[in-house]
Amino acid sequence: MSREYSLAQTRNIGIIAHIDAGKTTTTEAILYLTGKTHKIGAVHEGDTQMDWMEQERERGITITAAATTCFWTPKHYDAKGNQYRINIIDTPGHIDFTVEVQRSLRVLDGAVVVFDGKMGVEPQSETVWRQADKYSVPRICFINKINQTGGDFYKSLKSIRERLSPNSYPIQIPIGFEKDLRGVVDLVTMKAYTYSDYRDKELKEEEIPADLKDEAEKWRQELMEKVIEDDEGLMEKYFEGQEITQDEFIKAIREKTLKGDFYPVLGGDGRGVIVETLLDAIINYLPAPIDLPPVEGENPKTGEKIVRQHSDDEPLTALAFKIATDPYVGTLTFFRVYAGKLDAGSYVLNTRTGNKERVGRIVRLHANHREEVSTVYAGEIAAIVGLKNTVTGDTLCDPDNPIVLESITFPDPVISVSVEPKTKQDQEKMGIALQRLAQEDPTFRIRTDEETGQTIISGMGELHLEIIIDRMKREFGVETTVGKPQVAYKETIRKKAEAEGKYIRQSGGRGQYGHCWLRVEPLERGKGFEFVDEIKGGIIPKEYIPAIQKGVKEAMDNGVLAGYPVIDVKVTVYDGSYHEVDSSEAAFKIAGSIAFQEAVKQADLVLLEPIMKVEVTTPEEFLGDVIGDLNSRRGQILEMKDQGNVKLVDALVPLSSMFGYATDLRSLTQGRANYAMEFEKYQEVPSNVAQEIIEGKNS
């Protein structure tokens, strides 16, 4: 079977935004207009296509990034009548599910950033924008909800320019205001596209209303000057007064957008027919796979750099970006093919594990419906059914041409709770459920507390863990009792120290002998762990060094001050001795652990806590109460600014003080304020608070 859509006719895009900006609604309108659905689902009615998990429908939020494929023939530019395949990933806006946004951006070529026209740029808008910057994803902006009371295209545009990028330029402006919105003026075609009801089947093309002509000319001029500034040929034409054709104008906007420092802005009512213009913009201005630089990886054996073109003729090169558990078919591994093609029934090599796996069935997804396919080509996104040992970030490739692509790194969880099954029968089911969920979500971790034997689960926030517990109940039928939330504290050192670790046991038969000297030094925050071997002249044989490192690592994981993991520390083994007969790896592991514990006790050991960046949006009359409350939580106010008729408060607050904040904020502000919170950094705990934590942990 040959490829249906060329690489040039393929788009892989994500729809990203702050929670409640209308991403899922916009996606619903796209699916409706491209003929994928016969009605537009509404989030508040719980019948959307993309939010298909029960929890998503109940809460009206997106939790898992859902992948879907649709097809579009541009209506207002591409006179050639070409049809394009658009692979869309709808991502969550809530910070607790940031992993979903991050892994989606890693495999996408372009993104649509949706903004709430009543709010403009919100905290999560900034977070997803930064994540898109990190992965150099070209994007277009869609200002949604400008048909609602308080919706304002120009005010939102101003906030995008001020808070995200001054290089954001409208390519269309609205006709009408708030509930009188009835279309847009396109600044490229200089035509008006109007509708009488957002549910219309098609936009009407008309001349620009007389009262908008001058305004449209002004914005077009500004757009034109910006997009041709780097093109000498077009600049010359422009200054000589020659006409720049529509095709040249589109090409100039496209090239500027693909460079990643220019953002076309559109606006409208994301529920309906106006989304036609957004679909055209996706085709015109966001990249096809062939617009991207070749994919780079390395040879897993030699470490040499390998470059692969985006072509079906190259060896298979794909990245697994998401694992999902499907109640009907088992494990689904979502993957993006960068080069080559994948056939059902063939074998792939997972370069992380070094194992080959057979690809049984391949499916293309439309939300939670699936269509079986026999081949997936370069530039496409699909899912493999039933892979055993593949996790997010693994490279899948041709067994004869191995390559490792850059993986996806995820933040460590910051909050934990204990979970216990309500009945004995639930014990085994809970273990299976937790393993499955951890396989799906790299920011969700499970461990057993050695002292209490309890199962501890950790995640990115209270909502994240709530959803996990809810999914255990619904999808796996496991009822649990949940403990109080616990903060993921860490320990670290502030100065350099040295200590000796000696483990000598003499009993009948062979003894045990391990002896080493370690030096510990603080590392910069976020640097993790570094181990250095400075042993000269074989005073400790080489084969025992990894055992010392292992002992150090175990001691770090178990903590020294209050049982929390030790981070950001450099450990050097520089001296020691061994015994010809009695030395063993086990003895050196214990010696390494003893030396590390002794050294850090002398190195000014301190406790660190996760500090969250909190942004509260509140009506001005409650500002004093909100700030007073944040101060009482050991919060540090960074800045206060106006946004429309509300106040924004930015603060850094310890996570330990933020439990139950949603309820407290509601009662302080009569339910009129809201907030967003994300992990910012680890910071030293004040000594009086640290003392309480240590005593509580050790009591």
N, C-alpha and C positions, 0 to 999 in steps of 0.2 A: 504494500500500500504506500503511495507516495504522499508527500506533504500537501495538505489542502491550502494552507495559508503561508505565504512566504514570510521570511523574517521581517521584511519591511512592512508586512501587513499584520504584525503581531504587536500588542502592547501588554506589558505586565505592570499593573498599577496597584497602588494601595490607596485606601481612603482613610485618612488619619485626622484626628481632631481631639479637642477637649470633650469630656463626657457631656452628653446632651446637646452637642452643637448640631446634631442631625445627620451624622455619617450614615447610619443605617437607613434612615428615611431616604436620603439621597441615593443610596445603593438600590433601595427598593424601586425608586423611580427609574433608575437606569435599567433594571431588569424588566420593568414593565415596558419601557419605550423600545427596548431591543427585542421584545417579544418573548422574553423568558418566562414571564408570569402574565396572568390575565387580569390581575387587579393589583393595585398598590397596597401592600400590607402597611398597617400603622403600628408603630411601636407601642402606643398607649393602649391599643386594642389587643396586643399580644399575638398578632397574626403575621408577623414579618417572616420573610423567607430566610434571611441571613441569620437572624437571632433565633435559632431553632432549639437551643437547649431550654428546658422548662424554666431554669433559674433566670435565663436571659429574658424570657417573655414576661415573667412575673415582675422582675425588677426594672424592666424597660432599659436594660443596658446590655452592651455587647461584652461577652467574656472571652470567647475564643475567636481567633481570627478565622473567618470562614472564607473558603476559596470558591470562586465561581467563574464560569466562562460565559461570555455573551458575544454577540456579533453586531457590528454597526456599519452602515454605509453613510458617510457624512452627507448632510442634506444641504448645507449652505456654503460649502467651499469646493469640495472635491468633485469637480464636474465629471471625472472619469468613471464615477459610479463604482469604485472599488469597495469591496466589503472587507472589514478588518475584524480580527479576533482580539477581544480584550479579556485578559485574565485579571480578575479583580480579587483583591484580598481586603475584606472589611475588618478593620482592627478595633480593639476596645479603646475607650478614652480614659478609663479609670487607671490611676497610677499603679494600683495593686497588680494590674495585668500588663505592666510595661513590657514584660518579656514577650508578649504577643506582638507588640508594635515593633520591638527591636528585631525579632527574628524575621518578621515580614519585610521590614526595610532592607534587611541583608540580601533578600533575593528579588527585590523589585527593581524595576528600571526607572519608574517615575511615580509621583504621588499627587493626589488631590488633597489639599488641606482644607477642611471645612470649618468655617467660623460661624458662631451664632451672631447674626446681625444686630441683636439687641445688646450683646456683651462685648463684641470685638475680640481682641486677643485675651484669652484666659490662661491661668497657670499651666494647664496641661497643653495648651496650644504651644506655649514656649518649649515645653519638654519635648513634644513630638517634633517640633521644628529643629531643635538641637540634635535629636537622634537622626533626623533626615540629613542634617549637615554632616554628621559623623560618617554616614555612609555615602555622602555626595550624591544624594538622590534629587534630580531636577523635579520641581513641583509647580503646580498651578494652584491658585487660591480661589475658593468658592465661598462667598459671603452669603450664608443661608438665612432664612427667616426674615428677610427684609420686608416681607408682606405683613409682619405682625406688628402690633402696637409697640413702639420703641425700637423697631428695626430700622437701622440707618446705614445705608451702603457707605456713604462718605465718611461718617464717623468711624466705622469699622476699618475702612481703608487707612485712615489716619493712624489708628492704633497699630495696624500691621506695619506701616512704614516706621512708626516710632519704636515699636518694641521688637520687631523681627528683622525687617530689611527695608531700607529706603528705596531699594530697587524693585518695588512692587508697583506695577502700573496696570490700570484698568484696560481691558480690551473690549469691555462693553460697559455701558452705564444704564441705570434703571429708567424705565418710563413709569411715572406715578410713584406715590410714596405710601408706605405702610399698606393699609387694606386696599388702597386704590392702585397698587402695583398691577400693571397689565402687560409687561414685556420689557425688552431691552433694546438699546441702540448699539449695534455692533460697530466698533470704531475701525474695523478693517474693511468690511464691505460697505460701511456707511449706509446701512439699511436698518429699518426697525423690524423687530420680530415680536409679534404681539399675540395675546390670547384673551378670550373672554372669560374662561374658567380654567384653573390649573389642570383640570382633568381632560382638557381638549386633546384630541388625537394628534394635532399637528399645529405648529406655529404658523401664523400668517406673516408673509413678508410684505412690508409696506415702506412707503417713503418716511423719512424721519419727521416727526411732528415739528411744525414751524417753531414752537417755543423752545425746542431743544437743539435746534440747528447750531447756534453759536456755541453752546455748551459742548456739544459733541465735537465741533471743529477744534475747540481749545484742547480737549483731552486727546484728540487724535494727533494734533501737532506735538504735544508733549511726548506721547507714545512713540511717534515717528522719530523724533530727534534722539530719543534714548536708544531705540533698537538699531539705528543706522550709524551710531557714533563710532563703531569699530570697523565699518565697511567703507573703504575709500571710494569705491566705485559708486555706491549709493549716495554717499555724502556729496560727491561731485554733481551727480544728477539732481539732487535735492537743491543745492545752492544755485545750479544753473536754471532752476525753475522747471526742470523736466518732470513728467509724472512718474512716480514710482508705482509699478503695477501691483495689483492685488497679490499675485503669486510671489513677487519679490518681497512684498511687505510680510507675508506669512512666513516666507523662508527666513527673513531677518529675525522675526520674533522667535521662530523655532531655534535658530542657531544660538541666539542669545540665551534662551531658556535652557538649552542643552548644556551650555557652559556652566550652568549652576549658579549664576550670580544675577539672574533676572527672573521675576515671578509674575506671569500674567494673572490678572485678577478679574473674576466674573462674579455676578451676584444674582440672586433670585429666590424663588420659592422652591426649595428642594423637593417638594412633594410631587412636582408634576412636569408638565410639558416643556417648561423653560430649560430643563436638564438636557434637552436636545443640543443646546448651544455648548453645554459642558462636554457632552460626548464628542462633538466636533472638535472642541479645543484639545481633548485628550489625544485624538488622532493627529491633529495638526502640530501640537507643541510638545507633547511628551515623547520620550525616545522609544524607538524600536530596538530590539536587541542588537541589530547591526550598527546602531549609532554609538554603542558603548565600546570602550577599549577592550582588547582581547582579555580573556580571563587568565589570571596568573596563579600558579601553584608551585609545589615543589615535589621532587622525586622523593618518596618516603625512605628509600634506601640511601641515596647519596646526598640528599638535601639540595641538589641542583635545582635552579629555577626552570619551570616549564611554562611555556605560553601556548594557549589554545585559542584559536579563532572561534567566533560564534558561527559554526557551520556544521551541517549534518555529516560532512565527510571526515571530521576529526574523530579521535577516539572518544568514547563516552566519558563525559565529565559532568557530574551532577552533585547537588548539595541537598541533604535532608534538612528541612528547616522546621518541621513540626511533626510530632507524633500524636495521633489521636486514637482513643479507644472507641470503637464503634460496636454497639450492642449486637449488631447483626453479622458483621464480617470480621470482627476482631481488631487487630492493630492496623491502622492506616498510617503510612509514612508519606507525608507530603514532601515533594522534591521539586527542584528547579533544574532543568537540563541547560547547562551552559554551552556544551559542545557535544557533537555526536548524536546518536539516537539510541533509544532503549526499546527493545522488543519484549513482549510478554513471553515467558518461557526461557529467556536467556539468563546468564549468570552475571552478577555484579560483584566487584571487590569492594569491601569496606576497608579503607586504608587505616582507620583507627584500630580496628581489631585484627586486621590482616586476614579476615575470613571471607570466603566467597559465599554468596547466598543466591538461591534461585528466585527469580522474579516470577511469581505465579500469575496473578491478575493485576492489571493496571486500570485504574478508574479515573475519569475526569469528573470533578464534582460541580454540582450546582447546589450550593448550600448543603443540605443533607441528602439530596438525591444523587445518584451516581450513574455514569454511563461507562460501560466497559470499552476500552480501546486496546488495539493490539500493538501500536507503536507510538512513542512520544518523541518528538523531534527537538532539536536545539531551540532554545528560547521559550519552551513550553513549561507549564506547571501541571502536575498531576499527582496521584497518590498510588503507592504500591500497597497491596493487601498482604498482610501476614509476614512481614520481615521480622526476624527474631531479635537480633542484637543491635539494631540501629538506633542511635539517639540523635537528638537535635544537634546539628553542626557537623555530622559525619559526612565525609566525601564518599560518594558511590561512583565507581569508575570501571572502565574496561580492565578485566583481570590482566591482560597482556600489556597494558600501558598505564601503570599506576601513577596517580597524582594525588596530592593532598592540597585541598583549598583551605584558605584561612577559615577557621571555625567561627563560632559565634560565642562571645563571652557574656556572661550574665552576672548581675550583682548578687551578693550573698544575702540570704534572708535576714530580716531584722527583728522578727517577732516569733515567739513560740508558744504553743499550748500543749498540755498533755491530753491525750485521748485514750479512753478505755472502753472496750466493748461492753455493752450492757449485759450480755449473756455469754456463757461459755461457747455456745454455737457460733457467736459472732466473731470470736477470737481469730479463727483461721480466715474467715471472709474479710475481716478488717485488714489482715496482712496482705492479702491479694489485692484488695482495693487500693491500699496505700501505695503498693509497688507500681500498680498500673498508673495511678495519678502522678506519681513521681517521674515515671518514664515520660509522661506527656509534658510535664512542666519543670524545666530546669531550675526554676527559682523556688521550688517546693522541696523540702528535705525531710527525711525521717531518721530518727535515731532512738536508741533505747538508753534511758538513764541507768547507768551502772548501779548506782546506789539504791534507787527505788524500784527499778525494773519497769518503770512506766515507759510508754511509747510517747515520744515528744515529736510533734510536727512543727515545722518552721516555714514561714512565708514572708511576703512583702508587706503585709498589713492585715488589719482585723478582717476586712471584707474578703481578702484573698482566702484566709483560713475558714471563714464562715462558708464560703462557696464550696471549698474542698469537703467540709463536713457534710454539707447539704448534698453534694454529689455522691458521697459514700452511702448516704441514706437512700437516695432515689435510684441511683444506677446499680448499686451493689447490695442494697437491702441491709445495710449495716447500721444499727443504732449505737450511738456512742455517748459517753459522758465526757464533757469537756472541762478541763481545768481553767484556772485564771490565766490570762495572757502573761507571758514572761518576755522580758527584753533580752535580746542577744548582746549581753555585755562582752567585752574583750579585755585582755590584760596586755600590758606592754611595759618596756623598761625605759628609764630616762638617762641612764649612764652606763659606762663600760665596767665590766667586772670579770674576774677569772675565778675558776674553782676546779677542784680535783674530784674525780669520780672513781671510786675503787670498789670493785666487787670481787671479794676473795672468799671462797667456800672450800673448806677441806673436810671431806667426810670419807668414809671407806671408798676405796677405788679412786677413779679420776676426779680431780677437784675442778673448781671453776676459777678463772682468773681473767679479769678485765680491768684495765687501768687507763684513764685518759685525763688530760687537762683541757678545759674549754675556755674560750674567751667569748663573752657576749657583748654586743654593741647595739644601740638603738638604730633603726633604719627610719627613713622618712615615712610619714603616714601613707599607708596604701601600698608600700613596697613588698609586704608579705614576709617571706622567709628566705634567707640566703645561707648556704652551708659551704664553708671553705676548708679544704684539707691543706694544712701547712706542715704535715709530718715529713721530716727529712731523715734520710739514712735508714729507713725501714724500722724505726724504733717501735712502730705499730705496723704490722704487715698490712698491705693494701686491702686484703680481703675482709679485714675487720672494720674498715672505715664506714662502709654502708650500714653496718650494724649500729655503729655509734650514731649515725645520722637518724636511723630508725628510732633509736631510744630517745633522741632529742625530740623528734617529731611527735612521738606518743606523749611525752611529758608536756609539750606545747599544747597539744589537743586537750589534755586533761586539766591544764591550768595549774597555777602554783598558789596564787593569792586567794582565790575564791572559787576555783574550779572552772573558770571561763577560759577559752582558748587564748594563748599568747600569740600576738601578731607583731609584725614589723620589727623583726629582730635578725641580726646577723650573728651566726655562730661559727667560730673557728676552732678546729681541733689542732693543737700545736705541740703537744707533748704527751707522754704516757709510757707504758711498758707492756710487755707481754711475756707469757710463759710458754716455752716450747710445747709442753704436754697439756697443761691445764686450760690454756686460752681457748675460747669458743666464741662464736657469733653471739650466742645468748648472753654470755658474760659481758661482752663489750656493749651490747644493747643496754643492759642494766646500768653499766658504768656510765654510759652516755647520758642516760636519764638522770642518774644521781648528780652528775657534774652540772647538768643544765639547771636542775632545780636549785642547787647550791649557788650557782653563779647569779641567776636572776634575783634570788633573795637579796643579794648584795648590790643589785643594779638599780635600786630605787624603783621598785615595781609599782605600777599604778593601774587603776581601773579605767576603762574607756566605755563610753555609752554612745549609742546611735543618736545623732542629732538630725531632726527632720526640718526641711524647709516648708514652712506653712504659709499659705496665702489665704487670708480671710477677706471675703467680699461682704460688706455690711452697710446698711443704710446709716447715714451720718449720726442719727440720734442715738445709736447704740455704740458708737465708736469708743467712748470712754470706758464702757463696761467691757468691751471686747479686749481692749488693750490691758485694762486692769487684770482681767482673767488670764491673759497670756503671761503677764509679768508674774502672777502668782504660780504659774507652772514652770518657773525658771526660764521663761522665754526671753529672747533678746530681740527687740523690735529693730528691724533693719531700715524699713522706710514705709511711709504712708503716701498714697497718691489718690487722685480723683480718677474715677472712670465713670463718665456719664454722671448720673445722680447718686452714685454709691461711692464708698471709700474702699480702697484696697490696702490691706495691711500685710506687709511681708515680715516674717519673723523666723528665727531659728529656735526650735523648742526641743528639749529632750523627749524621745519617744516615750519614756516611762511616765511622763506627765500627760500624755495625749490619749490614754485609754478613756473611752466614753466621752470624748470631746464632742462628737456629733450631737449627742443628747443635751449636753451642757450648753452648747452654742445655740441650739434651738430654743431652749428655755430663756437664755439671756436676751434673745433678739426677736421673740415672738415668732420664731420659725422663719424669719426673713433674711438671715445671713446664711452663707454657705462657705465651705472651705475646701482647699485641696492640699495634699501633703505628700511630700516625697523625701526619700532618704538623701541627706546632704553629705554627712561625714561622720567619722568617729572623733570624739573629743573627751578629754580627761573629765572624770566625775569629780566635783568638788569634794574635799576630804571628809567633811561631815556627812555628806550623802553616801560616800563610798563606804564609810565605816558601818552605816546601817545595812547596806547591801551585803557586805562581807559577813556581818554578824547574822543576818537573816539566812544567808546561804550556808553558813557553818553551824547554825544552831540545830 
